[in-house]
């Protein structure tokens, strides 16, 4: 049976679009039940509406605390009974209660090769460190910010003439490949996180996750 997916966004939704395209192409055995945004008037909502997906806006500014917002958000998400919750540029720090509620079925993507460069300004930090490679990581979400078990990583080379902007563009391209892939594997019951750690087709993955070779 096709898995139900709910996607949370705060902005333009380019990773959302990559997942929509993979669903439409039949790669993902699932459907996006809803797209929820904590900000009104973002382009990601237009992407979802164009694809015929239900959208909702739950403005965090209308709530007096992080706890009350997250409780309301959980209630809206659970009304769709999702098998998988996908954070696609959702710019909110989530409460421990929220994270525990969806543990093992919530993905995030981060623009670095975790555990390197948690947090912000990852491209600038990779350049300043003189790294030869950079990339992005899909991981299961835990209470530790950018610290959950790693599922899939994709790498890009850092060239001498790369800037923060050019590196960001290269990483975005790989994000749009590995995020739909992780969702595809999860929906096919191939990618799981359990007491044995993260497994793909029943075999444990290394701590760095599956290393994807971008095309």
N, C-alpha and C positions, 0 to 999 in steps of 0.2 A: 504494500500500500504506500502511495506517495507520501512523503514526509511533509509536514506543515512547517513553514519557515516564517518567522517574523523578523523584520530588519529595523534596526534603530539608526537614525541619521540625525545630523545636525547641520548639514551643508549641501554641497552640490551633488553628492551621491554617485560619484564615478564608480566606486566599487559596487554599489547597488546595481548600477547599469550593467556591469560585467556579469553579475549573478543573474539578473533578468535575462540577459542574452543567452547565458548557458542553459537556463530553464527553457527558454523558447527553442533552443537548438536541440532539446531532448537529452542533453548531457546529464542534467540533474533530475533524479527521480523524486521530485518534490515540487511544491508550489509555494509562492510567497503569498501568505494569507493576508498580510498587512505590512505597511511601512509606517512607523511612528517617528515623529520628529519632536524635539523639545523646542524647536524654533519655527515660527510661521514663515511662510513666503520664501523657503529655501528651494533651490532648483531640484533637489532630490525628490521633493513631493511632486513636482511636475513630471519627472521621469516615471514615477510610480503610477500616476494618474494616466499618463499616456499608454502605459502597459496594462491598464485596466485593473490595477491593484488598489485595494482599499487603503486609504490614508487617514491618519489621525494626527492632530497636533495637541501635545500636552506641554504647555509653556511652563517651564520650571520657575519663571518669575512670578507666576500666580500662586506659588506655594511658599509657606513661611519657613520651611525647613527642608533639608535634603531628605530626611526620613519620610516626611509626608509626600514629597514628590515621588520618591521611589515606591512607596506603598501604592500610590495612585497608578503609577506606571505599571507595576506588577499586575494590578487588577485589570488594566486594559490589555496587557499582553496575554494574560491567562484566559481572557475571554475568547482568544483565538486558538487555545490549546496547542501551542507550538511544540514540535519535536526539537526544533533548533532555533536559537536566538542568535542573530548575527549583528554585531556592532560594526557599522560601516561609517566611520567618521562621526561617531557619537561622542560629543565632547563633554561628557559628564563623568565625574568620579562617582562610582556606584557604592552604595552602602553594603556592609558585610551581609546583611540579611538578604538583600537583593541578589548578591553574587551566590550565596549558598543555595538560594531557591532554584537557580538555574545551573548549578554546578554540573559539569560533564556534558552540558548541551548549550553552551554559550561560547561563541568565537569572537575574537578581536583580531585585528591586523595592525602591526606596528612597523613603522618605516625604519627598521634597523635589523641587523642580525643579532637578535637577542641571544644571550643576556647583555650584549653591548648596547649602550646608549638608550637606556630606559628614559622615558620622559620626552621632552621637547628638543627641537633644533638638532635632530639626529644627523641630517646631511652636513650641516656646518661642523658638527663635532667630528664626523668621520674624516672630513677634509683636513681639519686642524690637526688631527692625530696622524695624518700621513698614511692612512690606510690604503691598501691596494684594492680592496673589495668592500662592498657595502651591499645592502639589500633590504629585505622585508621578511616578516615572520607572521604566520597565522598561529595563534595560540589559544588554548582553552583559558577562560577567564577565572582567576582566583581573587582572593582578597588583596593579594600583593599586586600593586600597580605594575603592569607590563611584566608580571612575574609568573604567570601560569605555565603549565606544561606546553612545550613547543610541539606543533603539529607539522607544519610545512614551512621551509625557508627557501627563498629564491635569491640568487646573488647577481650583482652587476659589478663590472670592473670599474675602478676609478682611474680615469685617464688624467695625464698631467694638466690638460686644459679644462677639466671639469670645474664648473662652478656649482654653488648651492642649487641654483635653478636647473642646470642641466642634469645634475645628479637626481634631483627630485623627479624630473620627467622620466629618467631611466627607471627609477624605483617604482613610479606609478605604473609603468607598463608591465612590470613584473607582478605588482600587486593584482592587476586585473587578470593575471593568469593563475596565480596560486590561490586566491580567495575562492573563485568558483571551483577550483580543483578540490580544496578542502571540504567545501560544502557538498560537492558531488560524492566524495568518498564517505562523508558522514551519512548522507541520505541513503547510500547503498549499504550501510552497516559495515563498511570496511575500516573506517577510522573511528577509534573509540578511546576513551580515557577511563581507566578503571584502577583498581588497586595494583594491577600489574604495570601501571604507567600507560603511556600512549602506545597503542598498537595499530598496525595496518595489516589487514588480512590475518589477524591473529598473532602476528609476530611483533615483538617489542621494537619500537623505534629508538634510535639513539637520543640522548638528551637534547640534541640540536634539532630533532624532528627529521622529517623526510627532506632531503636536499633536492630541490627541483632545479632542473637545468632549463633556463628560459630559452624560448625559441625565437 
